[in-house]
C-alpha cells in the first residue's frame, strides 16, 4: 500500500470511526469534537462543511435507527447476513445457452 493509495469501503453516514456501524463510539467522537471546533469525518463533520454542528448531529441521529447489519471490515472475507451474490447477465446468458444446447442433444439422441 502506497502513500497515495485511496482505500474505499462501505459505511453508514455517521460512522465516525469507520468500524461499519453507528454506536456509542461514534457519538463520543462527535461529542468530543463539538466543543473544540474539530472538523473532518473522524470528528463528526459528516457533511464536510468544516464545522461540527446540529446538521452533523441530524445525520448521525437519523442514521442510527436506520442502519442494518454492520459492514464487515475492509479486506474481510466475511459476508453480510442476507446478502447474496448476483451473477452478471452475461453469465446467465451463457448458462442458458449451454442448457439449450444440451437439451437439443438429448432430444436428437432419443429420435
NORRA-V55774 format. One line per field, one symbol per residue. phi: phi as a letter, one per 40 degrees, with the letter a starting at -180 (. if undefined). psi: psi as a letter, one per 30 degrees, with the letter a starting at -180 (. if undefined). Layout:
BEGIN
phi: ???
psi: ???
END
This chain:
BEGIN
phi: .ccccbcbacacchcccfcgacadcccccccccdccgcagdcchccbfcgacadcccccccccdcccbccccdcgcccbccgbbcbccdcccccccccccccccccccccc
psi: klfgkkkklklkjfieghggljaeeeeeeeeefeffglllefggifghggkjaeeeeeeeeffefflbkkkllkfkfklkkgklkklkeeeeeeeeeeeeeeeeeeeeee.
END
